[in-house]
Amino acid sequence: MKRSYSYQLKLWNERANNPYPVAPPGTSKHELGLAFDATASDAVLRAAGATWESWGGRWGGRYGDPIHFEV
């Protein structure tokens, strides 16, 4: 599901309360429909990240955002 600019702006404005990195509005892959976030245990996210990367995707766990998956 694509994230709207206004929702990305809301996340950006509230980023001090978010444990995960937030891209500035207009720069997020979520706004282009090219990323998604998933919630699961750390072990499941690591396994999913490894699988995602083996398929050619980029996993945010490599840079401190383990819930983030993008094309």
Phi and psi restraints in degrees (range 20) as a CNS / XPLOR table:
assign (resid 1 and name C) (resid 2 and name N)
       (resid 2 and name CA) (resid 2 and name C) 1.0 -69.0 20.0 2
assign (resid 2 and name N) (resid 2 and name CA)
       (resid 2 and name C) (resid 3 and name N) 1.0 140.1 20.0 2
assign (resid 2 and name C) (resid 3 and name N)
       (resid 3 and name CA) (resid 3 and name C) 1.0 -94.8 20.0 2
assign (resid 3 and name N) (resid 3 and name CA)
       (resid 3 and name C) (resid 4 and name N) 1.0 133.8 20.0 2
assign (resid 3 and name C) (resid 4 and name N)
       (resid 4 and name CA) (resid 4 and name C) 1.0 -74.5 20.0 2
assign (resid 4 and name N) (resid 4 and name CA)
       (resid 4 and name C) (resid 5 and name N) 1.0 158.0 20.0 2
assign (resid 4 and name C) (resid 5 and name N)
       (resid 5 and name CA) (resid 5 and name C) 1.0 -58.7 20.0 2
assign (resid 5 and name N) (resid 5 and name CA)
       (resid 5 and name C) (resid 6 and name N) 1.0 -42.6 20.0 2
assign (resid 5 and name C) (resid 6 and name N)
       (resid 6 and name CA) (resid 6 and name C) 1.0 -65.5 20.0 2
assign (resid 6 and name N) (resid 6 and name CA)
       (resid 6 and name C) (resid 7 and name N) 1.0 -36.3 20.0 2
assign (resid 6 and name C) (resid 7 and name N)
       (resid 7 and name CA) (resid 7 and name C) 1.0 -70.8 20.0 2
assign (resid 7 and name N) (resid 7 and name CA)
       (resid 7 and name C) (resid 8 and name N) 1.0 -38.3 20.0 2
assign (resid 7 and name C) (resid 8 and name N)
       (resid 8 and name CA) (resid 8 and name C) 1.0 -63.2 20.0 2
assign (resid 8 and name N) (resid 8 and name CA)
       (resid 8 and name C) (resid 9 and name N) 1.0 -38.9 20.0 2
assign (resid 8 and name C) (resid 9 and name N)
       (resid 9 and name CA) (resid 9 and name C) 1.0 -62.6 20.0 2
assign (resid 9 and name N) (resid 9 and name CA)
       (resid 9 and name C) (resid 10 and name N) 1.0 -42.3 20.0 2
assign (resid 9 and name C) (resid 10 and name N)
       (resid 10 and name CA) (resid 10 and name C) 1.0 -60.3 20.0 2
assign (resid 10 and name N) (resid 10 and name CA)
       (resid 10 and name C) (resid 11 and name N) 1.0 -46.6 20.0 2
assign (resid 10 and name C) (resid 11 and name N)
       (resid 11 and name CA) (resid 11 and name C) 1.0 -61.2 20.0 2
assign (resid 11 and name N) (resid 11 and name CA)
       (resid 11 and name C) (resid 12 and name N) 1.0 -42.0 20.0 2
assign (resid 11 and name C) (resid 12 and name N)
       (resid 12 and name CA) (resid 12 and name C) 1.0 -61.6 20.0 2
assign (resid 12 and name N) (resid 12 and name CA)
       (resid 12 and name C) (resid 13 and name N) 1.0 -44.9 20.0 2
assign (resid 12 and name C) (resid 13 and name N)
       (resid 13 and name CA) (resid 13 and name C) 1.0 -67.0 20.0 2
assign (resid 13 and name N) (resid 13 and name CA)
       (resid 13 and name C) (resid 14 and name N) 1.0 -25.1 20.0 2
assign (resid 13 and name C) (resid 14 and name N)
       (resid 14 and name CA) (resid 14 and name C) 1.0 -105.1 20.0 2
assign (resid 14 and name N) (resid 14 and name CA)
       (resid 14 and name C) (resid 15 and name N) 1.0 15.1 20.0 2
assign (resid 14 and name C) (resid 15 and name N)
       (resid 15 and name CA) (resid 15 and name C) 1.0 -61.6 20.0 2
assign (resid 15 and name N) (resid 15 and name CA)
       (resid 15 and name C) (resid 16 and name N) 1.0 -24.4 20.0 2
assign (resid 15 and name C) (resid 16 and name N)
       (resid 16 and name CA) (resid 16 and name C) 1.0 -64.0 20.0 2
assign (resid 16 and name N) (resid 16 and name CA)
       (resid 16 and name C) (resid 17 and name N) 1.0 -22.6 20.0 2
assign (resid 16 and name C) (resid 17 and name N)
       (resid 17 and name CA) (resid 17 and name C) 1.0 -101.2 20.0 2
assign (resid 17 and name N) (resid 17 and name CA)
       (resid 17 and name C) (resid 18 and name N) 1.0 6.6 20.0 2
assign (resid 17 and name C) (resid 18 and name N)
       (resid 18 and name CA) (resid 18 and name C) 1.0 -108.3 20.0 2
assign (resid 18 and name N) (resid 18 and name CA)
       (resid 18 and name C) (resid 19 and name N) 1.0 126.9 20.0 2
assign (resid 18 and name C) (resid 19 and name N)
       (resid 19 and name CA) (resid 19 and name C) 1.0 -73.5 20.0 2
assign (resid 19 and name N) (resid 19 and name CA)
       (resid 19 and name C) (resid 20 and name N) 1.0 -9.3 20.0 2
assign (resid 19 and name C) (resid 20 and name N)
       (resid 20 and name CA) (resid 20 and name C) 1.0 -110.8 20.0 2
assign (resid 20 and name N) (resid 20 and name CA)
       (resid 20 and name C) (resid 21 and name N) 1.0 154.2 20.0 2
assign (resid 20 and name C) (resid 21 and name N)
       (resid 21 and name CA) (resid 21 and name C) 1.0 -61.4 20.0 2
assign (resid 21 and name N) (resid 21 and name CA)
       (resid 21 and name C) (resid 22 and name N) 1.0 148.8 20.0 2
assign (resid 21 and name C) (resid 22 and name N)
       (resid 22 and name CA) (resid 22 and name C) 1.0 -129.6 20.0 2
assign (resid 22 and name N) (resid 22 and name CA)
       (resid 22 and name C) (resid 23 and name N) 1.0 127.1 20.0 2
assign (resid 22 and name C) (resid 23 and name N)
       (resid 23 and name CA) (resid 23 and name C) 1.0 -79.1 20.0 2
assign (resid 23 and name N) (resid 23 and name CA)
       (resid 23 and name C) (resid 24 and name N) 1.0 148.1 20.0 2
assign (resid 23 and name C) (resid 24 and name N)
       (resid 24 and name CA) (resid 24 and name C) 1.0 -61.6 20.0 2
assign (resid 24 and name N) (resid 24 and name CA)
       (resid 24 and name C) (resid 25 and name N) 1.0 148.4 20.0 2
assign (resid 24 and name C) (resid 25 and name N)
       (resid 25 and name CA) (resid 25 and name C) 1.0 -54.4 20.0 2
assign (resid 25 and name N) (resid 25 and name CA)
       (resid 25 and name C) (resid 26 and name N) 1.0 140.2 20.0 2
assign (resid 25 and name C) (resid 26 and name N)
       (resid 26 and name CA) (resid 26 and name C) 1.0 90.8 20.0 2
assign (resid 26 and name N) (resid 26 and name CA)
       (resid 26 and name C) (resid 27 and name N) 1.0 -7.4 20.0 2
assign (resid 26 and name C) (resid 27 and name N)
       (resid 27 and name CA) (resid 27 and name C) 1.0 -122.1 20.0 2
assign (resid 27 and name N) (resid 27 and name CA)
       (resid 27 and name C) (resid 28 and name N) 1.0 -2.5 20.0 2
assign (resid 27 and name C) (resid 28 and name N)
       (resid 28 and name CA) (resid 28 and name C) 1.0 -83.5 20.0 2
assign (resid 28 and name N) (resid 28 and name CA)
       (resid 28 and name C) (resid 29 and name N) 1.0 134.8 20.0 2
assign (resid 28 and name C) (resid 29 and name N)
       (resid 29 and name CA) (resid 29 and name C) 1.0 -65.0 20.0 2
assign (resid 29 and name N) (resid 29 and name CA)
       (resid 29 and name C) (resid 30 and name N) 1.0 -23.0 20.0 2
assign (resid 29 and name C) (resid 30 and name N)
       (resid 30 and name CA) (resid 30 and name C) 1.0 -61.6 20.0 2
assign (resid 30 and name N) (resid 30 and name CA)
       (resid 30 and name C) (resid 31 and name N) 1.0 -37.8 20.0 2
assign (resid 30 and name C) (resid 31 and name N)
       (resid 31 and name CA) (resid 31 and name C) 1.0 -68.0 20.0 2
assign (resid 31 and name N) (resid 31 and name CA)
       (resid 31 and name C) (resid 32 and name N) 1.0 -21.6 20.0 2
assign (resid 31 and name C) (resid 32 and name N)
       (resid 32 and name CA) (resid 32 and name C) 1.0 -95.1 20.0 2
assign (resid 32 and name N) (resid 32 and name CA)
       (resid 32 and name C) (resid 33 and name N) 1.0 -1.6 20.0 2
assign (resid 32 and name C) (resid 33 and name N)
       (resid 33 and name CA) (resid 33 and name C) 1.0 74.4 20.0 2
assign (resid 33 and name N) (resid 33 and name CA)
       (resid 33 and name C) (resid 34 and name N) 1.0 22.2 20.0 2
assign (resid 33 and name C) (resid 34 and name N)
       (resid 34 and name CA) (resid 34 and name C) 1.0 -109.2 20.0 2
assign (resid 34 and name N) (resid 34 and name CA)
       (resid 34 and name C) (resid 35 and name N) 1.0 12.4 20.0 2
assign (resid 34 and name C) (resid 35 and name N)
       (resid 35 and name CA) (resid 35 and name C) 1.0 -149.9 20.0 2
assign (resid 35 and name N) (resid 35 and name CA)
       (resid 35 and name C) (resid 36 and name N) 1.0 156.8 20.0 2
assign (resid 35 and name C) (resid 36 and name N)
       (resid 36 and name CA) (resid 36 and name C) 1.0 -146.8 20.0 2
assign (resid 36 and name N) (resid 36 and name CA)
       (resid 36 and name C) (resid 37 and name N) 1.0 159.3 20.0 2
assign (resid 36 and name C) (resid 37 and name N)
       (resid 37 and name CA) (resid 37 and name C) 1.0 -112.8 20.0 2
assign (resid 37 and name N) (resid 37 and name CA)
       (resid 37 and name C) (resid 38 and name N) 1.0 144.8 20.0 2
assign (resid 37 and name C) (resid 38 and name N)
       (resid 38 and name CA) (resid 38 and name C) 1.0 -131.3 20.0 2
assign (resid 38 and name N) (resid 38 and name CA)
       (resid 38 and name C) (resid 39 and name N) 1.0 146.2 20.0 2
assign (resid 38 and name C) (resid 39 and name N)
       (resid 39 and name CA) (resid 39 and name C) 1.0 -113.4 20.0 2
assign (resid 39 and name N) (resid 39 and name CA)
       (resid 39 and name C) (resid 40 and name N) 1.0 133.8 20.0 2
assign (resid 39 and name C) (resid 40 and name N)
       (resid 40 and name CA) (resid 40 and name C) 1.0 -169.9 20.0 2
assign (resid 40 and name N) (resid 40 and name CA)
       (resid 40 and name C) (resid 41 and name N) 1.0 178.4 20.0 2
assign (resid 40 and name C) (resid 41 and name N)
       (resid 41 and name CA) (resid 41 and name C) 1.0 -66.0 20.0 2
assign (resid 41 and name N) (resid 41 and name CA)
       (resid 41 and name C) (resid 42 and name N) 1.0 162.0 20.0 2
assign (resid 41 and name C) (resid 42 and name N)
       (resid 42 and name CA) (resid 42 and name C) 1.0 -57.7 20.0 2
assign (resid 42 and name N) (resid 42 and name CA)
       (resid 42 and name C) (resid 43 and name N) 1.0 -41.9 20.0 2
assign (resid 42 and name C) (resid 43 and name N)
       (resid 43 and name CA) (resid 43 and name C) 1.0 -63.3 20.0 2
assign (resid 43 and name N) (resid 43 and name CA)
       (resid 43 and name C) (resid 44 and name N) 1.0 -42.5 20.0 2
assign (resid 43 and name C) (resid 44 and name N)
       (resid 44 and name CA) (resid 44 and name C) 1.0 -66.8 20.0 2
assign (resid 44 and name N) (resid 44 and name CA)
       (resid 44 and name C) (resid 45 and name N) 1.0 -41.7 20.0 2
assign (resid 44 and name C) (resid 45 and name N)
       (resid 45 and name CA) (resid 45 and name C) 1.0 -63.6 20.0 2
assign (resid 45 and name N) (resid 45 and name CA)
       (resid 45 and name C) (resid 46 and name N) 1.0 -39.8 20.0 2
assign (resid 45 and name C) (resid 46 and name N)
       (resid 46 and name CA) (resid 46 and name C) 1.0 -63.4 20.0 2
assign (resid 46 and name N) (resid 46 and name CA)
       (resid 46 and name C) (resid 47 and name N) 1.0 -43.9 20.0 2
assign (resid 46 and name C) (resid 47 and name N)
       (resid 47 and name CA) (resid 47 and name C) 1.0 -65.2 20.0 2
assign (resid 47 and name N) (resid 47 and name CA)
       (resid 47 and name C) (resid 48 and name N) 1.0 -43.7 20.0 2
assign (resid 47 and name C) (resid 48 and name N)
       (resid 48 and name CA) (resid 48 and name C) 1.0 -64.8 20.0 2
assign (resid 48 and name N) (resid 48 and name CA)
       (resid 48 and name C) (resid 49 and name N) 1.0 -39.3 20.0 2
assign (resid 48 and name C) (resid 49 and name N)
       (resid 49 and name CA) (resid 49 and name C) 1.0 -62.6 20.0 2
assign (resid 49 and name N) (resid 49 and name CA)
       (resid 49 and name C) (resid 50 and name N) 1.0 -42.2 20.0 2
assign (resid 49 and name C) (resid 50 and name N)
       (resid 50 and name CA) (resid 50 and name C) 1.0 -63.9 20.0 2
assign (resid 50 and name N) (resid 50 and name CA)
       (resid 50 and name C) (resid 51 and name N) 1.0 -42.3 20.0 2
assign (resid 50 and name C) (resid 51 and name N)
       (resid 51 and name CA) (resid 51 and name C) 1.0 -64.6 20.0 2
assign (resid 51 and name N) (resid 51 and name CA)
       (resid 51 and name C) (resid 52 and name N) 1.0 -45.8 20.0 2
assign (resid 51 and name C) (resid 52 and name N)
       (resid 52 and name CA) (resid 52 and name C) 1.0 -58.0 20.0 2
assign (resid 52 and name N) (resid 52 and name CA)
       (resid 52 and name C) (resid 53 and name N) 1.0 -45.0 20.0 2
assign (resid 52 and name C) (resid 53 and name N)
       (resid 53 and name CA) (resid 53 and name C) 1.0 -65.3 20.0 2
assign (resid 53 and name N) (resid 53 and name CA)
       (resid 53 and name C) (resid 54 and name N) 1.0 -35.7 20.0 2
assign (resid 53 and name C) (resid 54 and name N)
       (resid 54 and name CA) (resid 54 and name C) 1.0 -66.2 20.0 2
assign (resid 54 and name N) (resid 54 and name CA)
       (resid 54 and name C) (resid 55 and name N) 1.0 -21.5 20.0 2
assign (resid 54 and name C) (resid 55 and name N)
       (resid 55 and name CA) (resid 55 and name C) 1.0 -90.2 20.0 2
assign (resid 55 and name N) (resid 55 and name CA)
       (resid 55 and name C) (resid 56 and name N) 1.0 1.0 20.0 2
assign (resid 55 and name C) (resid 56 and name N)
       (resid 56 and name CA) (resid 56 and name C) 1.0 98.8 20.0 2
assign (resid 56 and name N) (resid 56 and name CA)
       (resid 56 and name C) (resid 57 and name N) 1.0 2.1 20.0 2
assign (resid 56 and name C) (resid 57 and name N)
       (resid 57 and name CA) (resid 57 and name C) 1.0 -84.0 20.0 2
assign (resid 57 and name N) (resid 57 and name CA)
       (resid 57 and name C) (resid 58 and name N) 1.0 175.4 20.0 2
assign (resid 57 and name C) (resid 58 and name N)
       (resid 58 and name CA) (resid 58 and name C) 1.0 -114.3 20.0 2
assign (resid 58 and name N) (resid 58 and name CA)
       (resid 58 and name C) (resid 59 and name N) 1.0 128.3 20.0 2
assign (resid 58 and name C) (resid 59 and name N)
       (resid 59 and name CA) (resid 59 and name C) 1.0 -107.5 20.0 2
assign (resid 59 and name N) (resid 59 and name CA)
       (resid 59 and name C) (resid 60 and name N) 1.0 129.9 20.0 2
assign (resid 59 and name C) (resid 60 and name N)
       (resid 60 and name CA) (resid 60 and name C) 1.0 -68.0 20.0 2
assign (resid 60 and name N) (resid 60 and name CA)
       (resid 60 and name C) (resid 61 and name N) 1.0 -14.7 20.0 2
assign (resid 60 and name C) (resid 61 and name N)
       (resid 61 and name CA) (resid 61 and name C) 1.0 -60.6 20.0 2
assign (resid 61 and name N) (resid 61 and name CA)
       (resid 61 and name C) (resid 62 and name N) 1.0 -18.9 20.0 2
assign (resid 61 and name C) (resid 62 and name N)
       (resid 62 and name CA) (resid 62 and name C) 1.0 -73.6 20.0 2
assign (resid 62 and name N) (resid 62 and name CA)
       (resid 62 and name C) (resid 63 and name N) 1.0 -16.9 20.0 2
assign (resid 62 and name C) (resid 63 and name N)
       (resid 63 and name CA) (resid 63 and name C) 1.0 -136.2 20.0 2
assign (resid 63 and name N) (resid 63 and name CA)
       (resid 63 and name C) (resid 64 and name N) 1.0 35.3 20.0 2
assign (resid 63 and name C) (resid 64 and name N)
       (resid 64 and name CA) (resid 64 and name C) 1.0 85.1 20.0 2
assign (resid 64 and name N) (resid 64 and name CA)
       (resid 64 and name C) (resid 65 and name N) 1.0 14.8 20.0 2
assign (resid 64 and name C) (resid 65 and name N)
       (resid 65 and name CA) (resid 65 and name C) 1.0 -131.9 20.0 2
assign (resid 65 and name N) (resid 65 and name CA)
       (resid 65 and name C) (resid 66 and name N) 1.0 70.2 20.0 2
assign (resid 65 and name C) (resid 66 and name N)
       (resid 66 and name CA) (resid 66 and name C) 1.0 -64.6 20.0 2
assign (resid 66 and name N) (resid 66 and name CA)
       (resid 66 and name C) (resid 67 and name N) 1.0 -14.0 20.0 2
assign (resid 66 and name C) (resid 67 and name N)
       (resid 67 and name CA) (resid 67 and name C) 1.0 -89.0 20.0 2
assign (resid 67 and name N) (resid 67 and name CA)
       (resid 67 and name C) (resid 68 and name N) 1.0 -5.6 20.0 2
assign (resid 67 and name C) (resid 68 and name N)
       (resid 68 and name CA) (resid 68 and name C) 1.0 -96.4 20.0 2
assign (resid 68 and name N) (resid 68 and name CA)
       (resid 68 and name C) (resid 69 and name N) 1.0 130.6 20.0 2
assign (resid 68 and name C) (resid 69 and name N)
       (resid 69 and name CA) (resid 69 and name C) 1.0 -131.3 20.0 2
assign (resid 69 and name N) (resid 69 and name CA)
       (resid 69 and name C) (resid 70 and name N) 1.0 132.7 20.0 2
assign (resid 69 and name C) (resid 70 and name N)
       (resid 70 and name CA) (resid 70 and name C) 1.0 -140.8 20.0 2
assign (resid 70 and name N) (resid 70 and name CA)
       (resid 70 and name C) (resid 71 and name N) 1.0 159.0 20.0 2
